[in-house]
Amino acid sequence: MFIGVVVSGLLLTGCSSQSPDDAVTSSSNPSPSASFSEFPTEASSTALEVAAEVIGMTEEDAIQTIEGISSEQLTARVVRRDDSNYAVTMDYSLSRINLEIDNGIVTKTSIG
């Protein structure tokens, strides 16, 4: 019984009449350093042109073409080769060209 009274007393002394919101000094949210409108939402014309250009190339030539672009840092990723679909990350990159390969030839591309 004595222990219960001591524990109850300690719990009550830890409580105060001040609400958690009393410590808030500002009610406005901080402004972000960059707005979403500053980030590109569409692939560049270079990425789109290169994606179209590599269709019909061998896988090796397509990757060299994509990664050899000097005006932008583009990357290539094989997402399908013949009947094998590969597990890929779900992140979306406007500078990445996804390749679908059939019999060693790029047959389809997409940005992302």
Buried (B, 14 or more C-beta within 10 A) or exposed (E): EEEEEEEEEEEEEEEEEEEEEEEEEEEEEEEEEEEEEEEEEEBBEEBBEBBEBBBEBBBEEBBEBBEEBEEEEBEBBBBBBEEEEEEEEEEEBBBBBBBBBEEEBBEEBEBB
